[in-house]
């Protein structure tokens, strides 16, 4: 957990904030329209690029992101890939880039979907990055994590990755975990979280404030799930580093 400006300059931060404004404005309007509806996962987390996956004929398509996009530049940067690839000890593949707007629900009493403790299925040591684009306090559904819960960790044997229930009974899980190993990551706008989400985590239980963030997902080239959710323009840009080419262009 660190500050965005620990890795990147203020200019890129300003560009990212400016780029997300149209999405957050649209998300607020959608959230207002669906406030009275029964919540589904699509109602709780509004996804910027997932919403763009259908063409005019209603057919699904991958979103096309330009290399100049701040989200691609951040996700394929040497600063970030140095950390992710050093942790994985290999050249990772970037499969997902998005902006999320978590809709607050003051009436919610129980956690649903990814608000519950779970392990991500993409890879045994999937690395995800979350960048808070607005202040996130306890009422905005902060990211929560159980330390040392990925494979090989102190709690890796509890409902193991790839074997146990992806969403175990929360009370049963928490009884077997030390209180100090459950961390809640609140933080101001610009907070950057890098984590192994094959470990138990949850987030988005927003009560009174929306949670606005950017996210990236990295897996091994031979992971269980390697499908990219985006395409890049141009399709084979020159001048990319070895790490960036592996992240963005590996087949």
PEKA-V116517 format. One line per field, one symbol per residue. ss: DSSP state (h for helix, s for strand, l for the rest). psi: psi as a letter, one per 20 degrees, with the letter a starting at -180 (. if undefined). burial: I if it has 24 or more other ideal C-beta (glycine too) atoms within 12 Angstrom, else O. A space follows every 50 residues. Layout:
ss = ???
psi = ???
burial = ???
//
This chain:
ss = lsshhhlllhhhhhhhhhhhhhhhhhhhhhhhhlllllllhhhhsssllh hhlslllllsllsssslllhhhhhhllhhhhhhhhhhhllllssssssss ssllllllllllhhhllsllllllllsssssslllslllsllssssllll lllllllllllllllllllhhhhhhlllhhhsssslslllssssssllll sslllsllllsssssssssllllllllllssssllllllllhhhhhhhhl l
psi = paqgihhrrhghghggghhighghghhggghhhjhiqpprhhhhoppghh ijjpahjjqqqqqppqhiphhghghjqhgghggghhgikrorpoipprpq oppqnhiphqqqcjiqprpqihqhlppqppopjrpoahjjlqpqqoqkir pirhjhiomqpigaphnrpghgghhjpphijopomrrrpippppqojirp rrrjmpgiqqoprqqqpprqhkrgojppjrrqprhmqrjqrgghghhhip .
burial = IOOIOOIIOOOIIOOIIOIIOOIIOOIOOIIOOOOOOOIOOOIIIIIIII OIOOOOOOOOOOIOIOIOIIIIIIIIIOIIIOIIIOOIOOIIIIIIIIII IIIIIOOOOOIOIIIIIIIIOIIIIIIIIIIIIIOIOOOIIIIIIIIOII IOIOIIOIIOIOOIOIOIOIOOIOOOIOOOOIIIIIIOIIIIIIIIIIII IIIIIIOOIIIIIIIIIIIIIOIOOIOIIIIIOOOOOOOIOOIIIIIIII O
//
